Amino acid sequence: MRTHLILALSLVVGLSGCRESEDTSMPGMTAEEHARMQAGGTQGATDTAGQALRRPVQLTAQNERALGVVYATVHRETLTKNVRTVGEIQSPEQNVTDITPKVDGFVEQLFVSTTGETVRKGDPILALYSPALVAAQEEFLIAKSLVTRVDSSAGEAWRAALATLDAARRRLSYWDIPDAQVAELEATGRVTKTMTLVSPVSGIVLEKSVLEGQRVMPGQRLYRIADLSEVWVEGEVFEQDVPLLRVGVQVHVEVSGRPGEHLMGQVSFVYPTVDIRSRTNRVRLTVANPDGRLKPGMFATIYFEALLGRDVLVVPRDAVVVTGTRNLVFVRDAEGSLHPREVVLGFRSADHIQILDGVREGETVVASANFLVDAESRLGSTEGSMPGMQHQEPGAVTREPPPPEHDHDR
């Protein structure tokens, strides 16, 4: 009998405990929500996407002054961005010429003897002794003599003599012997030991690799001459700025050698690859250099202004709260409540951000101290609040409390 009574009491106590545990939860509550409630609700509420919930915030004038809240109006404007980077002045590849002989020989005399000299097209650069050149001069004189001995009425023999003379003249021309020297040879009939090579371009001698008395071979580089009336400036821009660069865009260039002077250049080439380490893209500018004061190797500062959009919807950059997963602004309604609203961002300038979606023109947004407002909005979702702050459910209107009454009898 006693055994049956003990079993019955145990069953009643067990059922009571089950009923109490069921009563602590709400119908439809998930296990995760039930665990959070059992833990005392220390974590903030989240939406279906796992994002922290934010509730509208009501600020009094005193709260706004204390937090430093400033408002701005969503408006339209032409959005531009100033991009600044550094670059290096270089010699334009198409304006660099290597001076190489086309015949072997020995350098008898250098007319351009140092690096950095300025030369003009047609200036003599060196005198070359070459047995092949001596033989070519002799062949030319023999052909000339043959033409003078053959009667022009001889027909085929006359034409053959003229062809031989033209061939001897072309050979000297192909070896870069100036026409003036060939004409002198033809007029005097005297073979000279050396022939003078002249510069085919005007420019600055960047490299000199030859000495007097040196033997030179065909194709050996003796000089490198660059025309610096126009220079390149090559720099790097971050990959997010690459879409703003187009060939033909005008840029400002500053160099330390010309302080206070803004030079104008033009984007001539945007490299097709991005550096995987620095995440930058190389860009080339072309800058006029008529006085030669811009020298290869100098550093330059590059400025260009890019047009991001005309008549686009913008807000101040400080108005956007970037959470890492979404972007928010706090919009002020007619009653003064601040409502968090997700927005889609476009281009960014130094002061403003383009808004593609989420707000309308003319709406008022928080432009400063929005991180404090955001923190208060999240506290509101956990039933907490900063001192003096008020929260409301969406759509509800919250009014400021009346001022306290003073006891005049005291």
Beta strands, then each sheet from edge to edge (+ up, - down):
strand 1: 57-58
strand 2: 70-73
strand 3: 75-90
strand 4: 96-99
strand 5: 105-110
strand 6: 118-119
strand 7: 124-129
strand 8: 194-198
strand 9: 203-208
strand 10: 215-216
strand 11: 223-226
strand 12: 230-238
strand 13: 250-255
strand 14: 263-274
strand 15: 280-288
strand 16: 299-316
strand 17: 321-322
strand 18: 327-332
strand 19: 337-342
strand 20: 344-348
strand 21: 352-357
strand 22: 364-368
strand 23: 390-391
sheet 1: 2+ 22- 18+ 19- 1+ 23-
sheet 2: 2+ 22- 18+ 17-
sheet 3: 20+ 21- 16+ 3- 12+ 15- 14+ 13-
sheet 4: 4+ 11- 9+ 6-
sheet 5: 8+ 7- 5+ 10-
end
